[in-house]
Amino acid sequence: MSYFGTIYAEEELPHRAKAVYMYLRDRTNPSGTCWPGINTIAKDLAISRSTVKRALHDLTRRGFLEKELRYRDNGSSSSNMYFVKKDLS
């Protein structure tokens, strides 16, 4: 099966979620984590912040992604850490 074969097989997953999944998976480190901000994803994919948020929700709901909230030392929000599931078989 191809590198993205699992995500291609998901017919009910919207194309926005597939694009964001490929973006995140391409940017993961060897342990499967990455932490781009929503603005960065939106800018790089030329889609809106709302579309990125909906895609992340779709991916989390379907089990392709886990999200961990991160905070700065002063308590303000930082970018989320994403754990990309590479093998869903």
N, CA and C of each residue as an Amber inpcrd file, in Angstrom:
protein
   267
   0.8460000  -1.1680000   0.0000000   0.0000000   0.0000000   0.0000000
   0.8950000   1.2360000   0.0000000   0.4510000   2.3070000  -0.6350000
   1.2430000   3.5190000  -0.7410000   1.4030000   4.1930000   0.6230000
   2.2810000   5.1700000   0.6790000   2.5740000   5.9100000   1.9040000
   1.3080000   6.4750000   2.5390000   0.4100000   7.0080000   1.7290000
  -0.8320000   7.5810000   2.2270000  -2.0390000   6.6930000   1.9200000
  -1.8170000   5.4360000   1.6620000  -2.8870000   4.5270000   1.2720000
  -4.0470000   4.4770000   2.2380000  -3.7780000   4.5000000   3.5320000
  -4.8420000   4.4220000   4.5250000  -5.7710000   5.6270000   4.4420000
  -5.1960000   6.7950000   4.2870000  -6.0210000   8.0100000   4.2390000
  -6.8050000   8.0840000   2.9270000  -6.2200000   7.6070000   1.8330000
  -6.9410000   7.6040000   0.5540000  -8.1580000   6.6890000   0.6160000
  -8.0700000   5.6160000   1.3800000  -9.1590000   4.6450000   1.4620000
 -10.3540000   5.1630000   2.2660000 -10.1690000   6.2090000   3.0320000
 -11.2430000   6.7740000   3.8500000 -12.1640000   7.6370000   2.9920000
 -13.1870000   7.0470000   2.4340000 -14.0820000   7.7620000   1.5250000
 -14.9280000   8.8200000   2.2260000 -15.2290000   8.6190000   3.5100000
 -16.0840000   9.5680000   4.2240000 -15.3040000  10.7510000   4.8030000
 -13.9820000  10.6950000   4.7480000 -13.1590000  11.7760000   5.2780000
 -13.0810000  12.8980000   4.2520000 -13.4230000  14.1320000   4.6410000
 -13.3970000  15.2530000   3.6910000 -12.0010000  15.5100000   3.1380000
 -11.9340000  16.0760000   1.9490000 -10.6400000  16.3260000   1.3180000
  -9.7940000  17.2910000   2.1400000 -10.4200000  18.2020000   2.8810000
  -9.6450000  19.1290000   3.7230000  -8.8660000  18.3610000   4.7810000
  -9.4810000  17.3180000   5.3400000  -8.8200000  16.5190000   6.3680000
  -7.6750000  15.7130000   5.7720000  -7.8680000  15.2100000   4.5700000
  -6.7960000  14.4540000   3.9150000  -5.5960000  15.3440000   3.6470000
  -5.8440000  16.5740000   3.2040000  -4.7510000  17.5030000   2.9220000
  -3.9970000  17.8660000   4.1980000  -4.7240000  18.1350000   5.2730000
  -4.0750000  18.4810000   6.5380000  -3.3230000  17.2820000   7.0940000
  -3.8820000  16.0870000   6.9770000  -3.1870000  14.8770000   7.4380000
  -1.8550000  14.7070000   6.6980000  -1.8690000  14.8530000   5.3960000
  -0.6370000  14.7150000   4.6120000   0.3730000  15.7850000   5.0130000
  -0.1050000  16.9920000   5.2440000   0.7660000  18.0830000   5.6820000
   1.4330000  17.7230000   7.0090000   0.6300000  17.2940000   7.9790000
   1.1750000  16.9630000   9.2960000   2.1040000  15.7550000   9.2390000
   1.6940000  14.7630000   8.5050000   2.5170000  13.5500000   8.4260000
   3.8610000  13.8420000   7.7700000   3.8650000  14.7280000   6.8160000
   5.1030000  15.1070000   6.1420000   6.0520000  15.8500000   7.0820000
   5.5110000  16.4460000   8.1310000   6.3140000  17.2480000   9.0500000
   6.5860000  16.5740000  10.3910000   6.2230000  15.3280000  10.5350000
   6.4520000  14.6430000  11.8090000   7.9070000  14.2510000  11.9810000
   8.3070000  14.1550000  13.2310000   9.6370000  13.6430000  13.5410000
   9.5570000  12.1100000  13.5960000  10.6550000  11.4160000  13.8340000
  10.6110000   9.9490000  13.8450000   9.6380000   9.3390000  14.8540000
   9.3030000  10.0770000  15.9110000   8.3530000   9.5370000  16.8840000
   6.8970000   9.8430000  16.5170000   6.6760000  10.5080000  15.3830000
   5.3170000  10.7630000  14.9090000   4.6800000  12.0140000  15.4630000
   5.4740000  12.9310000  16.0170000   4.9060000  14.1650000  16.5670000
   5.3120000  15.3810000  15.7390000   4.4710000  16.3910000  15.7810000
   4.7710000  17.6770000  15.1580000   3.9470000  18.7350000  15.8760000
   4.2690000  20.0040000  15.6830000   3.5730000  21.0550000  16.4160000
   3.4280000  22.3600000  15.6320000   2.9980000  22.3020000  14.3890000
   2.7630000  23.5600000  13.6670000   1.5080000  24.2590000  14.1960000
   1.5050000  25.5660000  14.1490000   0.3340000  26.3250000  14.5540000
  -0.7350000  26.3000000  13.4740000  -1.9520000  26.5790000  13.8610000
  -3.0670000  26.5910000  12.9090000  -2.8230000  27.6290000  11.8240000
  -2.2950000  28.7930000  12.2020000  -2.0070000  29.8210000  11.1980000
  -0.9770000  29.3320000  10.1750000   0.0230000  28.6130000  10.6440000
   1.0560000  28.0900000   9.7490000   0.4720000  27.0760000   8.7710000
  -0.3360000  26.1740000   9.2820000  -0.9760000  25.1640000   8.4150000
  -1.8530000  25.8600000   7.3770000  -2.6660000  26.8140000   7.8330000
  -3.5740000  27.5240000   6.9280000  -2.7990000  28.2570000   5.8390000
  -1.7420000  28.9400000   6.2320000  -0.9410000  29.6870000   5.2560000
  -0.2760000  28.7450000   4.2570000   0.3460000  27.6850000   4.7520000
   1.0640000  26.7530000   3.8710000   0.1400000  26.0250000   2.9040000
  -1.0890000  25.7320000   3.3330000  -2.0400000  25.0140000   2.4760000
  -2.9890000  25.9560000   1.7350000  -2.8830000  27.2520000   2.0050000
  -3.7470000  28.2620000   1.3770000  -5.2230000  27.9710000   1.6220000
  -5.5380000  27.6620000   2.8980000  -6.9200000  27.4520000   3.3200000
  -7.1490000  28.2910000   4.5740000  -8.3970000  28.4400000   4.9780000
  -8.7100000  29.2810000   6.1310000  -8.4040000  28.5640000   7.4480000
  -8.2780000  29.3670000   8.5050000  -8.0870000  28.8060000   9.8530000
  -9.2630000  27.9040000  10.2340000 -10.4640000  28.3240000   9.8820000
 -11.6580000  27.5300000  10.2100000 -11.6130000  26.1700000   9.5250000
 -11.1490000  26.1490000   8.2920000 -11.0480000  24.8850000   7.5550000
 -10.0150000  23.9740000   8.2140000  -8.9030000  24.5470000   8.6530000
  -7.8820000  23.7540000   9.3550000  -8.4670000  23.1790000  10.6380000
  -9.1900000  23.9900000  11.4010000  -9.7900000  23.5170000  12.6530000
 -10.7770000  22.3790000  12.4040000 -11.6020000  22.5270000  11.3640000
 -12.5590000  21.4550000  11.0400000 -11.8230000  20.1850000  10.6340000
 -10.7520000  20.3320000   9.8560000  -9.9740000  19.1680000   9.4260000
  -9.3270000  18.4640000  10.6160000  -8.7640000  19.2320000  11.5370000
  -8.1520000  18.6400000  12.7290000  -9.1900000  17.9030000  13.5650000
 -10.3800000  18.4810000  13.6690000 -11.4630000  17.8070000  14.3880000
 -11.8350000  16.4930000  13.6910000 -11.9640000  16.5170000  12.3720000
 -12.2840000  15.3110000  11.6120000 -11.2300000  14.2310000  11.8300000
  -9.9740000  14.6180000  11.7740000  -8.8790000  13.6540000  11.9220000
  -8.8170000  13.0750000  13.3300000  -9.0570000  13.9050000  14.3110000
  -9.0560000  13.4310000  15.7000000 -10.2160000  12.4740000  15.9400000
 -11.3720000  12.8520000  15.4450000 -12.5780000  12.0230000  15.6210000
 -12.4250000  10.6540000  14.9590000 -11.7410000  10.6110000  13.8160000
 -11.5740000   9.3550000  13.0740000 -10.3550000   8.5460000  13.5170000
  -9.5630000   9.0610000  14.4570000  -8.4380000   8.3110000  14.9940000
  -7.1380000   8.4450000  14.2200000  -7.0600000   9.3810000  13.2900000
  -5.8240000   9.5900000  12.5320000  -4.8410000  10.4800000  13.2860000
  -5.3260000  11.1400000  14.3310000  -4.5340000  12.1640000  14.9930000
  -4.9280000  12.2480000  16.4550000  -3.9410000  12.4850000  17.3080000
  -4.1980000  12.8180000  18.7040000  -3.6120000  14.1960000  18.9430000
  -4.2670000  14.9780000  19.7680000  -3.8440000  16.3500000  20.0050000
  -3.5780000  16.5500000  21.4900000  -2.4720000  17.2220000  21.7890000
  -2.1400000  17.5660000  23.1660000  -2.0010000  19.0830000  23.2600000
  -2.7470000  19.6920000  24.1740000  -2.6610000  21.1340000  24.3630000
  -1.3360000  21.4680000  25.0340000  -0.7190000  22.5710000  24.5940000
   0.5530000  22.9940000  25.1870000   0.4290000  24.4500000  25.6420000
   1.1860000  24.7730000  26.6930000   1.1300000  26.1170000  27.2720000
   2.5350000  26.6610000  27.5050000   2.6550000  27.9670000  27.4350000
   3.9170000  28.6450000  27.7320000   4.0890000  28.7500000  29.2450000
   5.2730000  29.1520000  29.6760000   5.5480000  29.2950000  31.1060000
   4.6230000  30.2980000  31.7880000   4.1640000  31.3030000  31.0410000
   3.2780000  32.3120000  31.6360000   1.8050000  31.8800000  31.6280000
   1.5310000  30.6790000  31.1460000   0.1730000  30.1410000  31.1530000
  -0.6170000  30.3640000  29.8840000  -0.0890000  31.1410000  28.9500000
  -0.8130000  31.3650000  27.6950000  -0.6840000  30.1450000  26.7790000
  -1.5980000  30.0360000  25.8510000  -1.6160000  28.8950000  24.9380000
  -0.4600000  28.9490000  23.9490000   0.0470000  27.7980000  23.6210000
   1.0790000  27.6500000  22.5920000   0.4790000  26.7810000  21.4980000
   1.2720000  26.4320000  20.4970000   0.7550000  25.5360000  19.4650000
   0.5070000  24.1620000  20.0810000  -0.4480000  23.4450000  19.5350000
  -0.7390000  22.1030000  20.0040000   0.3270000  21.1400000  19.5120000
   0.5130000  20.0480000  20.2420000   1.3660000  18.9660000  19.7630000
   0.4360000  17.9230000  19.1580000   0.7680000  17.4880000  17.9490000
  -0.0350000  16.4920000  17.2570000   0.7290000  15.1860000  17.1830000
   0.0440000  14.0880000  17.4530000   0.5960000  12.7470000  17.3280000
  -0.1020000  12.1040000  16.1330000   0.6220000  11.9440000  15.0600000
   0.0630000  11.4280000  13.8190000   0.1390000   9.9100000  13.8430000
  -1.0140000   9.2700000  13.6680000  -1.0770000   7.8160000  13.6170000
  -0.6700000   7.3820000  12.2200000   0.4260000   6.6620000  12.1020000
   0.9350000   6.2890000  10.7900000   0.3840000   4.9540000  10.3150000
   0.1000000   4.0660000  11.2380000  -0.3750000   2.7470000  10.8420000
  -1.6990000   2.4880000  11.5340000  -2.7620000   2.5290000  10.7780000
  -4.0950000   2.3310000  11.3550000  -4.6710000   0.9550000  11.0910000
  -3.8490000   0.0720000  10.6050000  -4.3660000  -1.2650000  10.2860000
  -4.5550000  -2.1150000  11.5190000
